[in-house]
Amino acid sequence: MTGWWPRGLARRHVVERFASDTLRAAGAVLFASLIAGVVIAALGFSPVEAIRALLAGSLIGPAALTATLLKTGPLLLTGLAVALCFRCGVWNIGAEGQLYAGALLATLVATRWLVGAPAVLVLPCLILAGALGGALWAAIAGALRVMRGVNEVISTILLNFVAIQLVSLAVHGPLQESAGAYPQSDALAQAARLPELARIHLGIPIAVLLALAGSFLLFHTAAGFRMRAVGLSPVAARFAGIVPERQLLLTICLAGALAGLAGAFEVSGVTGRLFESLSPGYGYTAIAVALLARLHPLAVVPSAFFFGVLEAGGGAMQREAGVPAVATDLVKGIVILLSIGFAAGVGGVRRVGPVARAPTSLSGPQADGEVL
Amino acid sequence: MSAARAGAALPLIELTAIDKSFVPQRPVLRRVDFDVRPGEIHALLGENGAGKSTLMNILIGLVRANAGAIEISGRPVDLARFGPSAAARAGISMVHQHSTLVPAMSVEENLCFADPSGGLLFDRRRAASRLAELSQRYQLDVPPGARVEDLSVGQRQRAEILRALDRGARLLILDEPTAALTPGETAALFPALRRLRASGRGVVFISHKLDEVEALADRVTVLRRGAVSGTLAAGELDARELGRLMLGRDLSALERPSASGGERSSPLMRLRGLSAAGLGGGCGLHDVDLAVHRGEIVGVAGIDGNGQRELEEVLAGVRRMDSGSLEVDGKPVRPHVRTLRSLGVSHLSGDRERAGLIPGFSLTENWILKASHSDERFFSHGLLRAATASEATRVAIAHFDITPADAAADVATLSGGNAQKLAVARELSGEPRLLVAVNPTRGLDVGSTRFVHEQLLALRARAAAVLLISTELDEVLLLADRCVALSRGRVHAIPADADRAAIGAIMLGGQGA
């Protein structure tokens, strides 16, 4: 049984695994595109024309490339959030809600608490607020899981809706712009906007750096080692003196911070305001991003870029070739299924399912009470 | 006497000279004869791995015998055609240890699944009246309308029996029915089983508890290593005899090492009055006193499910004691994984794949698994020192001759023997003062077993202590300087001069003998 989880430490294995994982990911993308092409053709459109329009809208020319990169940023951060959690056996489906929570707190800081403050003060505060908002939001699901045994798949999904409605409530009420015309926040002051170069805001290079940091954390630190141990076998981890509940909380908060950061960056770097449909579902696409990357933080970078292309090119495809943009969702869905299918086929379904809580005596109340 | 009356009737089912092997040359059952008569409770005894489960699976048609004959009420059946549905038609029904009812449904609704009239629709009211009638007749109480998940273990079991009866069971197989029951529930179950017997049904009763077998059974069949070592009638039951049948009498083949004569002044580790809650309705631990000295191997014998896992988990530091104390070097210790490790207590898990090693991690990652909190060699300032870790692993691989000799390979690719070598090597690497080893050779071949045994003896020779918790009596007798038996969560001393029959009787809970 050889899993799809990267795990060993020797260089040879890393290279081998990189090759086979890349091949698999490319295969998944190709196959998904092929099916999408067939569907597009069956709907009476020209697949060639559709792909041309998609690439023109996402890769060809500076404007298209910028659009793609701006989509890549939040996908990268949320994808990273999901990948870290899945590594630790925490099935966090709540990156979307954590993104909104981060955006909300960041907006609060920028438009209510630190109005008129200089950039050196407001920018770090805003970024921290984004991370904190996301982390706190994720901590709710983490705490429910650790203290009450609530399945985090359910709680994170439901908390998404709560966060989205909370933002809606905020922009219709306390955070609504002074003009009072639209359900949106005031525009962020220039001091609260992220510096940018050719419309590429600072958040995007930061996201890439965080991917590097995530990879370092997982594979080169004791904390990451413990996270991976818990993800593969919470029982064995407990026998080794690791407290799975603690790792779980830590990981989901870290992931929430990353997703919250994505929200703060969107508000401060792209839109300049908070409004209801801030994210076109980045936090959901993030699951596909993470799975296509086989949960490797570094691989999340190209994976996020690929979905950035789909996100940016989908609109162009609809405009230019008349193909509904949801065709890109088809690709997304098939990639997810294929990634999970590979995992199930190779590593056993066990690896994909949430970490079981019930079957071991070790997660019983006695053990919990003692270790927490 | 029901047994006498039943003697005349044709057996409900009769198995003759059944052979079964899953792998060629490794027979699980050898020429087993087994029959159940109407109006009889037939107990089945045997050690773990003696072939009880396989035999029962043949009875209910889940497993096909390789050779032999099966007759149902005197009529021979085709071995190849005897599957689950044929067994069900013959009225053979199994009550499993773990409930197979749908938890979210009521007992009545669970009966509807098996409605013999079988149409598309189900009649909940009719099911309810059948249930009431059956539960009244056999005194098997189940709260009507309650959902199965809200029932206690005992109630679930009664529901399970009622479902079997509702399906027209003539032969009921109960797999360790009392393992998860409270004494009160057990006491309530027995009259119901006797009523089943009186109604002319046959009951197969699998149990490890001698008093229960004595109280209920008309006949007892003992399996040992896949063969029937004896069948006794109710009148001939005797703890020593059953122990002998279960464990064999080849005592002379075993050689017990003489005690190493280390100073016996103060024990290295001592448990006083340890009690801990049971797992999943298990028996837990009650008032366990146990001491281990330097330079000795203390063996804890017993049949699985008598508190072994609870004891292991307490000593590994992952289970809380309800009362009692654990002392190391005479000082009380709060058992926690890291505390125990820092005191030189090492734990060789009895569940290699799940609790000992992590499949999916490389050999190196498994090697450093237990060090992720403390060991400065492999982790410094929160960083993983990969080079040091894989070097240490390579040394261990070479020293213990582990294949594949690749520190970066996935542990899941190792054979059981090699995986256990890795686990043993890891636990020994810190030169433990006390090793708690649980079923250290389960599933290993002869060579690997020998390796593990040598390592344990070598550890003892280095004046370390070993607590060997094993369900293999041979292993305990071979290695241990001193033995105790764990039975229903209590520790019973085994006298040094006890023979296997006596030990078997102690393990079965029949005191002394």
Chai-1 contact restraints between the chains, C-beta under 6 A:
chainA,res_idxA,chainB,res_idxB,connection_type,confidence,min_distance_angstrom,max_distance_angstrom,comment,restraint_id
A,M1,B,A412,contact,1.0,0.0,6.0,A-B,restraint_1
A,T2,B,D410,contact,1.0,0.0,6.0,A-B,restraint_2
A,G3,B,G360,contact,1.0,0.0,6.0,A-B,restraint_3
A,W5,B,G360,contact,1.0,0.0,6.0,A-B,restraint_4
A,R7,B,G360,contact,1.0,0.0,6.0,A-B,restraint_5
A,R7,B,F361,contact,1.0,0.0,6.0,A-B,restraint_6
A,R7,B,S362,contact,1.0,0.0,6.0,A-B,restraint_7
A,G8,B,S362,contact,1.0,0.0,6.0,A-B,restraint_8
A,G8,B,A408,contact,1.0,0.0,6.0,A-B,restraint_9
A,L9,B,T364,contact,1.0,0.0,6.0,A-B,restraint_10
A,L9,B,A386,contact,1.0,0.0,6.0,A-B,restraint_11
A,L9,B,S390,contact,1.0,0.0,6.0,A-B,restraint_12
A,L9,B,A408,contact,1.0,0.0,6.0,A-B,restraint_13
A,A10,B,A408,contact,1.0,0.0,6.0,A-B,restraint_14
A,H13,B,A408,contact,1.0,0.0,6.0,A-B,restraint_15
A,H220,B,L384,contact,1.0,0.0,6.0,A-B,restraint_16
A,T221,B,G382,contact,1.0,0.0,6.0,A-B,restraint_17
A,T221,B,L383,contact,1.0,0.0,6.0,A-B,restraint_18
A,A222,B,S372,contact,1.0,0.0,6.0,A-B,restraint_19
A,A222,B,F379,contact,1.0,0.0,6.0,A-B,restraint_20
A,A222,B,G382,contact,1.0,0.0,6.0,A-B,restraint_21
A,F225,B,S372,contact,1.0,0.0,6.0,A-B,restraint_22
A,F225,B,L384,contact,1.0,0.0,6.0,A-B,restraint_23
A,R226,B,S372,contact,1.0,0.0,6.0,A-B,restraint_24
A,L232,B,I358,contact,1.0,0.0,6.0,A-B,restraint_25
A,L232,B,G360,contact,1.0,0.0,6.0,A-B,restraint_26
A,S233,B,I358,contact,1.0,0.0,6.0,A-B,restraint_27
A,V235,B,R354,contact,1.0,0.0,6.0,A-B,restraint_28
A,V235,B,A355,contact,1.0,0.0,6.0,A-B,restraint_29
A,A236,B,A355,contact,1.0,0.0,6.0,A-B,restraint_30
A,A236,B,I358,contact,1.0,0.0,6.0,A-B,restraint_31
A,R238,B,V318,contact,1.0,0.0,6.0,A-B,restraint_32
A,F239,B,A316,contact,1.0,0.0,6.0,A-B,restraint_33
A,F239,B,A355,contact,1.0,0.0,6.0,A-B,restraint_34
A,A240,B,L369,contact,1.0,0.0,6.0,A-B,restraint_35
A,A240,B,K370,contact,1.0,0.0,6.0,A-B,restraint_36
A,G241,B,V337,contact,1.0,0.0,6.0,A-B,restraint_37
A,G241,B,R338,contact,1.0,0.0,6.0,A-B,restraint_38
A,G241,B,H373,contact,1.0,0.0,6.0,A-B,restraint_39
A,S361,B,L279,contact,1.0,0.0,6.0,A-B,restraint_40
A,L362,B,V318,contact,1.0,0.0,6.0,A-B,restraint_41
A,Q366,B,R320,contact,1.0,0.0,6.0,A-B,restraint_42
A,E370,B,R320,contact,1.0,0.0,6.0,A-B,restraint_43
